[in-house]
């Protein structure tokens, strides 16, 4: 079985929530699941400096996350994700340092919005996420 890589720690609660969701979905596919029926998950809780409220800390956070992205690949992960929405502003740079594909929360949300047929959506997010237009770009591309 291949491993799922999670870059977390940027809001440890988001990391926990993502881990729980993965386990919940795995349970749906096998109601009688026991320990070895669940996916292997490599969760790196990276204590990056708070680049959300202090943009001067972004270069240091970027460097740390790029290093951990390479570590996920070495750990045998075949798919990666980032638990923090705002950290998706770094997704193109993180994807560039690995051959392991990343799932994108904004793209996944846009797919669900399109599937549901919504024409207008609201977004609750950090000012950094809102200013980045991550969701605007994903929604325009998908819808």
N, CA and C atoms as an extended XYZ file, in Angstrom:
429
Properties=species:S:1:pos:R:3:atomname:S:1:resname:S:1:resid:I:1 pbc="F F F"
N         0.845       -1.175        0.000 N   UNK     1
C         0.000        0.000        0.000 CA  UNK     1
C         0.893        1.241        0.000 C   UNK     1
N         0.515        2.227       -0.741 N   UNK     2
C         1.303        3.447       -0.785 CA  UNK     2
C         0.913        4.382        0.359 C   UNK     2
N         1.844        5.261        0.704 N   UNK     3
C         1.637        6.160        1.838 CA  UNK     3
C         1.091        7.507        1.384 C   UNK     3
N         0.286        8.105        2.247 N   UNK     4
C        -0.249        9.443        2.045 CA  UNK     4
C         0.612       10.379        2.874 C   UNK     4
N         1.128       11.432        2.263 N   UNK     5
C         1.938       12.401        2.985 CA  UNK     5
C         1.122       13.627        3.338 C   UNK     5
N         1.242       14.072        4.573 N   UNK     6
C         0.554       15.295        5.015 CA  UNK     6
C         1.580       16.264        5.565 C   UNK     6
N         1.614       17.454        4.989 N   UNK     7
C         2.386       18.548        5.577 CA  UNK     7
C         1.431       19.271        6.511 C   UNK     7
N         1.716       19.215        7.775 N   UNK     8
C         0.830       19.821        8.754 CA  UNK     8
C         1.591       20.708        9.714 C   UNK     8
N         0.932       21.044       10.804 N   UNK     9
C         1.553       21.848       11.838 CA  UNK     9
C         1.258       23.324       11.720 C   UNK     9
N         0.771       23.740       10.570 N   UNK    10
C         0.415       25.146       10.377 CA  UNK    10
C        -1.048       25.261       10.761 C   UNK    10
N        -1.232       25.284       12.059 N   UNK    11
C        -2.550       25.075       12.621 CA  UNK    11
C        -2.664       23.582       12.884 C   UNK    11
N        -2.079       23.114       13.998 N   UNK    12
C        -2.095       21.677       14.283 CA  UNK    12
C        -3.497       21.069       14.251 C   UNK    12
N        -4.511       21.874       14.561 N   UNK    13
C        -5.879       21.366       14.538 CA  UNK    13
C        -6.283       20.960       13.122 C   UNK    13
N        -5.815       21.675       12.119 N   UNK    14
C        -6.122       21.318       10.728 CA  UNK    14
C        -5.494       19.975       10.382 C   UNK    14
N        -4.306       19.718       10.899 N   UNK    15
C        -3.629       18.441       10.653 CA  UNK    15
C        -4.424       17.292       11.252 C   UNK    15
N        -4.896       17.485       12.472 N   UNK    16
C        -5.685       16.464       13.156 CA  UNK    16
C        -6.985       16.208       12.388 C   UNK    16
N        -7.631       17.269       11.958 N   UNK    17
C        -8.896       17.149       11.230 CA  UNK    17
C        -8.694       16.391        9.914 C   UNK    17
N        -7.646       16.702        9.187 N   UNK    18
C        -7.381       16.015        7.920 CA  UNK    18
C        -7.109       14.532        8.170 C   UNK    18
N        -6.307       14.224        9.166 N   UNK    19
C        -6.013       12.834        9.511 CA  UNK    19
C        -7.313       12.090        9.833 C   UNK    19
N        -8.159       12.709       10.658 N   UNK    20
C        -9.433       12.085       11.021 CA  UNK    20
C       -10.317       11.849        9.799 C   UNK    20
N       -10.344       12.812        8.874 N   UNK    21
C       -11.154       12.664        7.664 CA  UNK    21
C       -10.666       11.509        6.796 C   UNK    21
N        -9.364       11.363        6.677 N   UNK    22
C        -8.810       10.258        5.885 CA  UNK    22
C        -9.223        8.923        6.496 C   UNK    22
N        -9.135        8.801        7.809 N   UNK    23
C        -9.518        7.565        8.492 CA  UNK    23
C       -11.019        7.313        8.339 C   UNK    23
N       -11.808        8.360        8.455 N   UNK    24
C       -13.263        8.231        8.317 CA  UNK    24
C       -13.636        7.738        6.915 C   UNK    24
N       -13.012        8.293        5.899 N   UNK    25
C       -13.290        7.873        4.521 CA  UNK    25
C       -12.833        6.429        4.306 C   UNK    25
N       -11.680        6.082        4.833 N   UNK    26
C       -11.184        4.696        4.711 CA  UNK    26
C       -12.166        3.725        5.369 C   UNK    26
N       -12.741        4.114        6.476 N   UNK    27
C       -13.703        3.276        7.197 CA  UNK    27
C       -14.969        3.059        6.361 C   UNK    27
N       -15.372        4.069        5.592 N   UNK    28
C       -16.546        3.944        4.738 CA  UNK    28
C       -16.391        2.833        3.698 C   UNK    28
N       -15.168        2.647        3.225 N   UNK    29
C       -14.912        1.636        2.204 CA  UNK    29
C       -14.783        0.232        2.781 C   UNK    29
N       -14.580        0.139        4.092 N   UNK    30
C       -14.450       -1.164        4.728 CA  UNK    30
C       -14.956       -1.055        6.161 C   UNK    30
N       -16.231       -1.364        6.339 N   UNK    31
C       -16.850       -1.211        7.661 CA  UNK    31
C       -16.223       -2.097        8.726 C   UNK    31
N       -15.614       -3.191        8.299 N   UNK    32
C       -14.980       -4.113        9.246 CA  UNK    32
C       -13.473       -3.885        9.340 C   UNK    32
N       -13.026       -2.698        8.984 N   UNK    33
C       -11.588       -2.415        8.930 CA  UNK    33
C       -10.913       -2.635       10.273 C   UNK    33
N        -9.736       -3.228       10.199 N   UNK    34
C        -8.865       -3.364       11.362 CA  UNK    34
C        -7.591       -2.600       11.046 C   UNK    34
N        -6.681       -2.568       11.969 N   UNK    35
C        -5.505       -1.709       11.862 CA  UNK    35
C        -4.805       -1.732       10.503 C   UNK    35
N        -4.539       -2.913        9.972 N   UNK    36
C        -3.771       -2.968        8.725 CA  UNK    36
C        -4.610       -2.714        7.478 C   UNK    36
N        -5.899       -2.398        7.649 N   UNK    37
C        -6.746       -2.039        6.514 CA  UNK    37
C        -6.701       -0.539        6.216 C   UNK    37
N        -6.166        0.225        7.137 N   UNK    38
C        -6.119        1.674        6.958 CA  UNK    38
C        -4.869        2.079        6.187 C   UNK    38
N        -4.923        3.238        5.521 N   UNK    39
C        -3.757        3.659        4.744 CA  UNK    39
C        -2.590        4.067        5.640 C   UNK    39
N        -1.403        3.890        5.098 N   UNK    40
C        -0.214        4.409        5.779 CA  UNK    40
C        -0.211        5.916        5.572 C   UNK    40
N        -0.036        6.637        6.651 N   UNK    41
C        -0.046        8.097        6.600 CA  UNK    41
C         1.207        8.620        7.266 C   UNK    41
N         1.911        9.485        6.558 N   UNK    42
C         3.084       10.143        7.122 CA  UNK    42
C         2.681       11.591        7.376 C   UNK    42
N         2.528       11.930        8.641 N   UNK    43
C         2.123       13.285        9.027 CA  UNK    43
C         3.335       14.011        9.585 C   UNK    43
N         3.754       15.042        8.886 N   UNK    44
C         4.849       15.875        9.372 CA  UNK    44
C         4.237       17.156        9.928 C   UNK    44
N         4.283       17.303       11.224 N   UNK    45
C         3.793       18.509       11.866 CA  UNK    45
C         4.965       19.481       11.943 C   UNK    45
N         4.994       20.400       11.007 N   UNK    46
C         6.141       21.291       10.837 CA  UNK    46
C         5.874       22.607       11.569 C   UNK    46
N         6.660       22.911       12.584 N   UNK    47
C         6.445       24.154       13.339 CA  UNK    47
C         7.040       25.370       12.620 C   UNK    47
N         6.430       25.727       11.493 N   UNK    48
C         6.944       26.861       10.719 CA  UNK    48
C         6.622       28.167       11.428 C   UNK    48
N         7.436       29.194       11.183 N   UNK    49
C         7.118       30.512       11.734 CA  UNK    49
C         5.785       31.001       11.153 C   UNK    49
N         5.086       31.801       11.893 N   UNK    50
C         3.760       32.262       11.478 CA  UNK    50
C         3.860       33.257       10.322 C   UNK    50
N         3.861       32.730        9.114 N   UNK    51
C         3.961       33.580        7.919 CA  UNK    51
C         2.605       34.160        7.527 C   UNK    51
N         1.559       33.709        8.184 N   UNK    52
C         0.226       34.224        7.872 CA  UNK    52
C         0.070       35.646        8.407 C   UNK    52
N         0.526       35.880        9.628 N   UNK    53
C         0.410       37.224       10.204 CA  UNK    53
C         1.679       38.048       10.016 C   UNK    53
N         2.780       37.413        9.609 N   UNK    54
C         4.029       38.145        9.381 CA  UNK    54
C         4.674       37.640        8.092 C   UNK    54
N         4.428       38.347        7.011 N   UNK    55
C         4.922       37.926        5.690 CA  UNK    55
C         6.449       37.868        5.605 C   UNK    55
N         7.143       38.544        6.518 N   UNK    56
C         8.609       38.488        6.533 CA  UNK    56
C         9.123       37.094        6.894 C   UNK    56
N         8.253       36.286        7.490 N   UNK    57
C         8.644       34.934        7.883 CA  UNK    57
C         8.380       33.904        6.774 C   UNK    57
N         7.804       34.349        5.675 N   UNK    58
C         7.480       33.439        4.582 CA  UNK    58
C         8.702       32.732        3.997 C   UNK    58
N         9.830       33.419        3.748 N   UNK    59
C        10.984       32.708        3.193 CA  UNK    59
C        11.483       31.556        4.076 C   UNK    59
N        11.495       31.765        5.382 N   UNK    60
C        11.930       30.704        6.295 CA  UNK    60
C        10.940       29.539        6.278 C   UNK    60
N         9.640       29.858        6.293 N   UNK    61
C         8.603       28.813        6.244 CA  UNK    61
C         8.702       28.044        4.932 C   UNK    61
N         8.890       28.746        3.830 N   UNK    62
C         9.030       28.116        2.513 CA  UNK    62
C        10.182       27.112        2.516 C   UNK    62
N        11.310       27.532        3.030 N   UNK    63
C        12.501       26.680        3.077 CA  UNK    63
C        12.232       25.418        3.895 C   UNK    63
N        11.602       25.584        5.051 N   UNK    64
C        11.295       24.441        5.908 CA  UNK    64
C        10.339       23.468        5.210 C   UNK    64
N         9.314       24.002        4.564 N   UNK    65
C         8.318       23.150        3.918 CA  UNK    65
C         8.876       22.455        2.677 C   UNK    65
N         9.756       23.108        1.969 N   UNK    66
C        10.389       22.468        0.812 CA  UNK    66
C        11.238       21.280        1.276 C   UNK    66
N        11.947       21.469        2.362 N   UNK    67
C        12.770       20.393        2.920 CA  UNK    67
C        11.900       19.213        3.363 C   UNK    67
N        10.775       19.510        4.012 N   UNK    68
C         9.891       18.445        4.486 CA  UNK    68
C         9.180       17.753        3.326 C   UNK    68
N         8.923       18.489        2.247 N   UNK    69
C         8.306       17.887        1.059 CA  UNK    69
C         9.229       16.810        0.492 C   UNK    69
N        10.502       17.097        0.445 N   UNK    70
C        11.474       16.101       -0.025 CA  UNK    70
C        11.512       14.901        0.918 C   UNK    70
N        11.339       15.157        2.200 N   UNK    71
C        11.323       14.086        3.195 CA  UNK    71
C        10.120       13.156        2.985 C   UNK    71
N         8.975       13.720        2.629 N   UNK    72
C         7.796       12.895        2.353 CA  UNK    72
C         8.057       11.951        1.182 C   UNK    72
N         8.754       12.448        0.181 N   UNK    73
C         9.077       11.603       -0.966 CA  UNK    73
C        10.010       10.469       -0.544 C   UNK    73
N        11.012       10.798        0.259 N   UNK    74
C        11.943        9.774        0.750 CA  UNK    74
C        11.227        8.744        1.623 C   UNK    74
N        10.156        9.152        2.285 N   UNK    75
C         9.401        8.256        3.156 CA  UNK    75
C         8.496        7.307        2.367 C   UNK    75
N         8.436        7.487        1.055 N   UNK    76
C         7.643        6.587        0.220 CA  UNK    76
C         6.225        7.043       -0.050 C   UNK    76
N         5.934        8.290        0.219 N   UNK    77
C         4.585        8.795       -0.056 CA  UNK    77
C         4.358        8.852       -1.565 C   UNK    77
N         3.151        8.516       -1.975 N   UNK    78
C         2.815        8.555       -3.400 CA  UNK    78
C         1.767        9.621       -3.704 C   UNK    78
N         1.251       10.248       -2.667 N   UNK    79
C         0.361       11.396       -2.807 CA  UNK    79
C         0.569       12.267       -1.574 C   UNK    79
N         0.589       13.567       -1.766 N   UNK    80
C         0.802       14.500       -0.657 CA  UNK    80
C        -0.355       15.484       -0.565 C   UNK    80
N        -0.514       16.059        0.606 N   UNK    81
C        -1.491       17.117        0.803 CA  UNK    81
C        -0.988       18.059        1.892 C   UNK    81
N        -1.588       19.214        1.922 N   UNK    82
C        -1.259       20.228        2.926 CA  UNK    82
C        -2.531       20.473        3.722 C   UNK    82
N        -2.438       20.375        5.025 N   UNK    83
C        -3.625       20.519        5.862 CA  UNK    83
C        -4.090       21.968        5.979 C   UNK    83
N        -3.219       22.912        5.763 N   UNK    84
C        -3.511       24.339        5.947 CA  UNK    84
C        -3.881       24.990        4.614 C   UNK    84
N        -5.025       25.645        4.575 N   UNK    85
C        -5.438       26.354        3.356 CA  UNK    85
C        -4.431       27.400        2.927 C   UNK    85
N        -4.037       28.247        3.865 N   UNK    86
C        -3.154       29.361        3.524 CA  UNK    86
C        -1.817       28.882        2.976 C   UNK    86
N        -1.314       27.768        3.491 N   UNK    87
C        -0.034       27.240        3.007 CA  UNK    87
C        -0.095       26.830        1.538 C   UNK    87
N        -1.287       26.742        0.977 N   UNK    88
C        -1.418       26.418       -0.447 CA  UNK    88
C        -0.832       27.510       -1.348 C   UNK    88
N        -0.565       28.679       -0.794 N   UNK    89
C         0.098       29.711       -1.601 CA  UNK    89
C         1.494       29.243       -2.021 C   UNK    89
N         2.039       28.280       -1.288 N   UNK    90
C         3.363       27.725       -1.596 CA  UNK    90
C         3.298       26.457       -2.443 C   UNK    90
N         2.106       25.993       -2.771 N   UNK    91
C         1.955       24.708       -3.450 CA  UNK    91
C         2.762       24.598       -4.747 C   UNK    91
N         2.763       25.577       -5.633 N   UNK    92
C         3.571       25.426       -6.857 CA  UNK    92
C         5.059       25.220       -6.559 C   UNK    92
N         5.574       25.910       -5.570 N   UNK    93
C         6.988       25.766       -5.223 CA  UNK    93
C         7.274       24.415       -4.570 C   UNK    93
N         6.348       23.954       -3.755 N   UNK    94
C         6.524       22.651       -3.115 CA  UNK    94
C         6.418       21.530       -4.144 C   UNK    94
N         5.474       21.662       -5.061 N   UNK    95
C         5.326       20.647       -6.101 CA  UNK    95
C         6.574       20.572       -6.969 C   UNK    95
N         7.239       21.689       -7.152 N   UNK    96
C         8.428       21.736       -8.011 CA  UNK    96
C         9.615       20.961       -7.449 C   UNK    96
N         9.614       20.662       -6.142 N   UNK    97
C        10.769       19.967       -5.549 CA  UNK    97
C        10.529       18.472       -5.351 C   UNK    97
N         9.394       17.962       -5.870 N   UNK    98
C         9.091       16.542       -5.695 CA  UNK    98
C         8.388       15.982       -6.925 C   UNK    98
N         8.508       14.689       -7.099 N   UNK    99
C         7.763       13.995       -8.156 CA  UNK    99
C         6.427       13.477       -7.641 C   UNK    99
N         6.193       13.611       -6.355 N   UNK   100
C         4.945       13.139       -5.740 CA  UNK   100
C         3.890       14.234       -5.906 C   UNK   100
N         2.748       13.882       -6.505 N   UNK   101
C         1.716       14.914       -6.697 CA  UNK   101
C         1.069       15.338       -5.383 C   UNK   101
N         0.688       16.593       -5.340 N   UNK   102
C        -0.049       17.158       -4.208 CA  UNK   102
C        -1.519       17.285       -4.575 C   UNK   102
N        -2.380       16.977       -3.641 N   UNK   103
C        -3.786       17.329       -3.783 CA  UNK   103
C        -3.911       18.795       -3.386 C   UNK   103
N        -4.788       19.515       -4.034 N   UNK   104
C        -4.989       20.930       -3.748 CA  UNK   104
C        -6.371       21.136       -3.148 C   UNK   104
N        -6.442       21.666       -1.948 N   UNK   105
C        -7.736       21.928       -1.323 CA  UNK   105
C        -8.569       22.874       -2.189 C   UNK   105
N        -8.010       24.000       -2.674 N   UNK   106
C        -8.832       24.864       -3.521 CA  UNK   106
C        -9.382       24.150       -4.765 C   UNK   106
N        -8.573       23.314       -5.402 N   UNK   107
C        -9.060       22.600       -6.589 CA  UNK   107
C       -10.128       21.570       -6.231 C   UNK   107
N        -9.944       20.882       -5.112 N   UNK   108
C       -10.946       19.905       -4.684 CA  UNK   108
C       -12.261       20.589       -4.321 C   UNK   108
N       -12.177       21.739       -3.657 N   UNK   109
C       -13.384       22.507       -3.328 CA  UNK   109
C       -14.071       22.949       -4.617 C   UNK   109
N       -13.301       23.438       -5.572 N   UNK   110
C       -13.878       23.885       -6.846 CA  UNK   110
C       -14.571       22.740       -7.578 C   UNK   110
N       -13.986       21.547       -7.526 N   UNK   111
C       -14.629       20.382       -8.155 CA  UNK   111
C       -15.983       20.096       -7.512 C   UNK   111
N       -16.022       20.147       -6.171 N   UNK   112
C       -17.278       19.875       -5.462 CA  UNK   112
C       -18.326       20.952       -5.739 C   UNK   112
N       -17.884       22.196       -5.821 N   UNK   113
C       -18.794       23.302       -6.119 CA  UNK   113
C       -19.406       23.099       -7.501 C   UNK   113
N       -18.578       22.726       -8.446 N   UNK   114
C       -19.066       22.500       -9.815 CA  UNK   114
C       -20.038       21.322       -9.844 C   UNK   114
N       -19.667       20.224       -9.186 N   UNK   115
C       -20.527       19.039       -9.137 CA  UNK   115
C       -21.893       19.358       -8.529 C   UNK   115
N       -21.901       20.194       -7.501 N   UNK   116
C       -23.144       20.554       -6.821 CA  UNK   116
C       -23.960       21.563       -7.622 C   UNK   116
N       -23.329       22.171       -8.620 N   UNK   117
C       -24.035       23.134       -9.457 CA  UNK   117
C       -24.168       24.517       -8.853 C   UNK   117
N       -23.377       24.818       -7.835 N   UNK   118
C       -23.441       26.150       -7.228 CA  UNK   118
C       -22.896       27.202       -8.184 C   UNK   118
N       -23.544       28.340       -8.208 N   UNK   119
C       -23.095       29.454       -9.048 CA  UNK   119
C       -22.382       30.521       -8.223 C   UNK   119
N       -22.636       30.539       -6.918 N   UNK   120
C       -22.025       31.535       -6.041 CA  UNK   120
C       -21.688       30.854       -4.725 C   UNK   120
N       -20.486       31.122       -4.219 N   UNK   121
C       -20.063       30.544       -2.944 CA  UNK   121
C       -19.429       31.623       -2.087 C   UNK   121
N       -19.437       31.403       -0.788 N   UNK   122
C       -18.767       32.295        0.152 CA  UNK   122
C       -17.532       31.600        0.698 C   UNK   122
N       -16.546       32.377        1.086 N   UNK   123
C       -15.303       31.807        1.597 CA  UNK   123
C       -14.923       32.481        2.902 C   UNK   123
N       -14.763       31.679        3.946 N   UNK   124
C       -14.234       32.157        5.221 CA  UNK   124
C       -12.784       31.712        5.255 C   UNK   124
N       -11.864       32.651        5.331 N   UNK   125
C       -10.444       32.308        5.270 CA  UNK   125
C        -9.615       33.414        5.890 C   UNK   125
N        -8.321       33.121        6.039 N   UNK   126
C        -7.405       34.142        6.546 CA  UNK   126
C        -7.269       35.253        5.508 C   UNK   126
N        -6.898       36.452        5.944 N   UNK   127
C        -6.669       37.532        4.979 CA  UNK   127
C        -5.630       37.144        3.917 C   UNK   127
N        -4.618       36.373        4.307 N   UNK   128
C        -3.587       35.948        3.349 CA  UNK   128
C        -4.190       35.045        2.283 C   UNK   128
N        -5.045       34.111        2.677 N   UNK   129
C        -5.699       33.227        1.705 CA  UNK   129
C        -6.597       34.039        0.786 C   UNK   129
N        -7.368       34.949        1.346 N   UNK   130
C        -8.253       35.773        0.527 CA  UNK   130
C        -7.462       36.616       -0.471 C   UNK   130
N        -6.378       37.227       -0.019 N   UNK   131
C        -5.561       38.075       -0.888 CA  UNK   131
C        -4.846       37.272       -1.977 C   UNK   131
N        -4.620       35.984       -1.723 N   UNK   132
C        -3.879       35.163       -2.683 CA  UNK   132
C        -4.697       34.789       -3.907 C   UNK   132
N        -6.015       34.888       -3.822 N   UNK   133
C        -6.921       34.500       -4.913 CA  UNK   133
C        -6.847       33.015       -5.245 C   UNK   133
N        -6.348       32.187       -4.337 N   UNK   134
C        -6.268       30.742       -4.592 CA  UNK   134
C        -7.614       30.170       -4.998 C   UNK   134
N        -8.642       30.538       -4.273 N   UNK   135
C        -9.960       29.992       -4.556 CA  UNK   135
C       -10.571       30.628       -5.792 C   UNK   135
N       -10.320       31.902       -6.007 N   UNK   136
C       -10.829       32.556       -7.219 CA  UNK   136
C       -10.299       31.835       -8.451 C   UNK   136
N        -9.001       31.589       -8.464 N   UNK   137
C        -8.390       30.926       -9.628 CA  UNK   137
C        -8.928       29.520       -9.808 C   UNK   137
N        -9.039       28.760       -8.715 N   UNK   138
C        -9.538       27.384       -8.805 CA  UNK   138
C       -10.995       27.359       -9.280 C   UNK   138
N       -11.807       28.259       -8.737 N   UNK   139
C       -13.226       28.282       -9.111 CA  UNK   139
C       -13.427       28.747      -10.551 C   UNK   139
N       -12.646       29.706      -10.991 N   UNK   140
C       -12.759       30.167      -12.389 CA  UNK   140
C       -12.327       29.061      -13.352 C   UNK   140
N       -11.308       28.329      -12.949 N   UNK   141
C       -10.778       27.276      -13.811 CA  UNK   141
C       -11.749       26.104      -13.906 C   UNK   141
N       -12.387       25.761      -12.794 N   UNK   142
C       -13.266       24.579      -12.740 CA  UNK   142
C       -14.691       24.864      -13.204 C   UNK   142
N       -15.169       26.068      -12.954 N   UNK   143
C       -16.593       26.336      -13.208 CA  UNK   143
C       -16.855       27.028      -14.532 C   UNK   143
